[in-house]
Amino acid sequence: MTMRTHSLGTTGPQVSALGLGCMGMSALYGDADRTESIATVHAALEAGVTLLDTGDFYAMGHNEMLIGEALRTAPAGLREQALLSVKFGALRDPAGGWSGYDGRPAAVKNFAAYSLQRLGVDHIDVYRIARLDPDVPIEETVGAISELIEQGYVRHVGLSEVGADTIRRAAATAPISDLQIEYSLISRGIEESVLPTTRELGISITAYGVLSRGLISGHFTRDRQLAANDFRSMSPRFQGENLQHNLDLVDALRKIAERKGVSVAQIAVAWVLAQGARHNDDIVPLVGARTRERLTESLGALDVTLEAADLAEIEQAVPADAAAGDRYPAAQMAHLGTK
């Protein structure tokens, strides 16, 4: 496996063809092993992965501290290659609840100060508000990030889960490196207006949820019992008949993967890579591996070649809009730029 690199948009840094999404190492998918999480970050860096993605609200700072520890304990050469993408703005309470989003300029700088400390770095490579604050114009939030760039604390402006109009307004305020947004075989809402807009403006996509939180990984079983602290226990796609329907789609995908001699997860990640390959590799999948075993599997997608006939067969097995259930509970769907 040879790790490819390309530019993150027309204004962003050079990054690896795959990034590592670290959220699951701290929150939302049940308990994780800290030692294995740090070993997974190290393994990713050793494999040539450069982009590490986190959020300051993932377990209320835990994830940033974990990444900070992983970077401190990594060999110097690997530590220096790491590029940090950080989301901010989500408000939490001591019980772990969610209280909205804060994109005010003063809050942006406050969030950044704490992230730099927890991560143990002097700058953040890509900084982005996690969701649009409906009470603060995106121009003000992006403007505050631009001031942090001028001061040397941030390198590039990113966006997360916003629609085409917001992307245009943000891009008119400052150069935007990339938009982080969910994109997978069963989450294709960005194809209608968001993806054409980012391509017009030269903005890359960092795609999270490429395995739809494990749903299309090939490892999720029909009788699996989820812990109470697992986000999927409340996710519509993992409930009742929705789950059974969605796993039927996975079974269809599995037949294609078996014929190609690869895993379901690998073909799902390879499909996302193929969508970007048509447009100067403008899509970087973020794989949410929590273990070295799952990381190795996902990295194997880089060696999977999907010909036109393969892509047509995949589209037939898992058509756009084939998934049953929304990708978030109803209360959270309202904060998304695309559904």
N, C-alpha and C positions, 0 to 999 in steps of 0.2 A: 504494500500500500504506500503510495506516494502522495503526501499532502500537497494539494494545490493551493495557491494563494491568488487573490485578486483584490482590487480596490473596493472599499466599502463606499459605493457611490462615487460621484465625481469629486467630492470634497473630503472623503474619509480616508482612513488609514488602510494599508495592506493587511488583510486578515486571511486566516485559514479558510478552506472551503467548507468546513464544519466548525461550529462553535459549541461550547459546553454551557448549557443552561443549568445553573447550580441551585435553583430554588428547592427542588425536591430533597436536597441534602439537609434542609433545615425545617421545612414546613409543608403542610397541605397534603402530603401523600403518606401519612403515617410515620412511624419512627424510622430514623436513619442512623447508621453507624458512623460516628465521627471519624474514627480511624480509617475506615474504608472510604469515606467521602474524601478525605485529604489525599489518600493514596490514589483515588480516581482522578483528582485534579492533577496530581503529579504525573500520572500515566498519560493524561491528555496532553500535557505540555511536552512530555517525552515523545509523543506520537506526532508532534508538529501542530497541535491545536493551539491557536494563539488567543482566540476570543473567549473570554469568560464573562458570563452574564449573571447579574444579581440584581437585587432591589434592597433598598435600605429598610424596607418594611417586612422583608421575609423573616418571619419569626422575630420581629422587632430588633433587627440588627445582628441576630445570630449568624445569618448567612454571610454577611460582610466580615464578621470576625473570623469565621471559619476559613473564608478565602484568604484573609490576611495571614492566618496561621499557615495555610498551605503555601502561600508565596514565601513567607519567611523561612520555611523549612525545605523549600525546593532548591536545587543547585542554582548558583547565580545565573548561569547562562539561560536556564529555563525561566527563571523568575523575570529576567529582563525581556523575554519575548512576549510575556503576557500582556494582553490588551483588555482593559476592564470596561465593561458596559454596565452602567448603573441606572436603575430607575428610582425615582423619588416621588413624593407627593401624597402617597396613600396614608391616611390617618388611622391609627390603631388605638385601642384602649387596653388597659392592663389585662382584661379577660381575653384578649385576642380578637375583639370585635373590630368592625370597620366603620369609620366615621366620615367618609367622604375623601375629598382630595384638595390639596392646597397648592396652588400655582403662583401665589404672590411672590414678587421678586425678593422680598426679605426672607420669605420662607425657603425659596430656592437656595439662597446662599447659606441659610441655617442648615438645611438638609445636607448640603455639600460639605460643610465644615465637619459634621459628625461622620459622614461617610469616609472622608479622607483619614480621619483618626482611626476608625474601626478597621479600615483596609490596610493601614500602615503605609500609605503611598503619598507622594506629593502632588499627584494629579490623577484625574479620571479621564480615560480616553474618549468615551462616548457617554454623555449625560442626557437623560430624558425624563420627562414627567410620565408616570405610569398610565394615567388616564387624564383626559382633559378636565380641568377645573371649570365648571360651567359659569362661575362667577368672576373669572379672570381671563381676559383676552389672551389667546395664545401668543400674540405679539409681545405681551409683557413678560410672559414666562420665558419665551425664547430669548428675549432681550436680556434677561437676567443671566441666562446661561452664557450668552455672548460676552457679558461683562466678566464672567468667571474665566472665559477663554483669554480675554485681554490681560487678566491678572495671573495667568499661568496655571490655574487650578483645574481647568478642563481643556481638552483638545478639540472635541467635536460635538456638535449638537445632533441629537437624535430625537425621534418621535416614537410614540407608542399608542397603538389602538385608536387612531383617529381617522376620520374620513377625508375624502378628496378635498373638500373646501378648506378644512383646517390645514391640510398639507400645503396647499397653495399659499395660504396666509402666512404660515410659518416660513416657507421658503422665500417669501418676499421680504421677510424680516432679517433672515440670516441663512447662510449656507447650511443645508441639512444633509447629513451623511447617510442616514438610513431611517427606515420606519420599522419598528419591531411590532409584529402582528401575527396572530395565529393563522397558519396556512398548512393544510395537509390534504390528503386525498378526500377526507370527509369534512373539511372546513375550507370551502373555496369561495367564501363571500368576497374576498378582495379582488377577484377576477373581473367583477363588473365595472367598478370605477376607480378603486384604489390603485390597483396594479398599473392600469394605463396611465394614471397620473404620476406615479413615482417614476415610471419609465420615461415619460415625457420630460420630467424635471431632472433626470439623472440621479435619482435617489434609490439606494439599494433597499432590499427587504431582508431583515433578519427574522426568520420564520420560527416561531415557537410552536409547541404542540404538534410537531410533525408526526408523532405517533399517537396524537390525540389522548395524551395522558395515559399511555399504555394500552388504550382500547384497541388500536390496530397494530400493536407490537407483535402479535402472535403468541403472547404469553398470558393474556388475560383469559381466565376460564369462566365458563357459564355459572359455576357454583361458588365462585370466590366470595368470601365474606370480607367486607371492608371495615376497617377500624373507624371508630367515631371521629377521630381526628384526621380522617382521610377526606379530602375535598370531593373525591369521586362518590362518596356515600350520599352526597346531595346533588351531584351533577345529573341533569336530565338524561344524558346519553347512557348513563350506567344504571338506569332504573327499569325494572320489570320488562315489559315487552320491547321497550326501546333497546335495552341491552341485547336481548335475544336477536332482534333484527340487525343490530350493528355487528354482532358477532357472526351472523350469516354472511355479511359482507366480507368479514375477515376470512371466513372459510373459503369464499370464492377467490380472494387474493392469495390465499395459501396455495391453492392449486397452481397458480401461475408461478409463485416463488419456487415451489418444489420442482417444476419443470425446468427452471433456470438454475437449480442447485444452490439457491440462496434462501435466507430466512425471510419471514414476513416483514420484520422490522427493516431489514436491508432493502427490500424492494420498495417499501413505503418511503424511506429516506431518499432512495435513489430517484423516485418519482419527483420529489420536491427539487432535488438537484437538477433533474432534467428540465424542469420548467424554467429555471434560471439559465441553464446552458444555452437556451435559444436566444437569450438576450444578454450576452456578455457576462454570464455568470453573476447576475444581479440578485440572486437569492442565496442567502447563507442559512442553512438549517441549523437550529440550536437543538442539540440532542440532550435530553434531560437525564442522562445516565447517572445513577447513584452508586454504581459498582463498576469495578474494572471489567468484569465480565460483560456487562451491558454496553459499556463504552467500546470494547473491542468489537462487539457485534455491530454497533452503529457505524464505526469507522470502516467496516467491511463494505458499506454501501458505496464507498469511493471506488471500489473495484467492480461495481455492477454496471454493465452497459445495457441501456434500454434502447432498443431499436424502435423505429416507427411502429412496427407490428406489435411489439411488446406494449408500447404506450396505448395503442388502440385497444388491446386486449384488457389492459388494466382499466381503461375508461369504461369499457363495457361491463366489467365485473363490478366496478365501484363508480357509478355515474355521479356527476355533480349533483348535489342536493339529495343524495341517496340516504344520508344518515338520518336516524330517527332521534328527535330531541334537540334542544338548543345546546350550545356548547357551554353555557353558564346558566345558573338559576336566574329566574326572571328579574330579580332585584338588581343583579349585576349586569344584565344585558343592556340596561338603559345607559350605562356608561361607555358602551363600545361604539367605535366609529363605524364598524361593520357588524352585521349580525352573524 
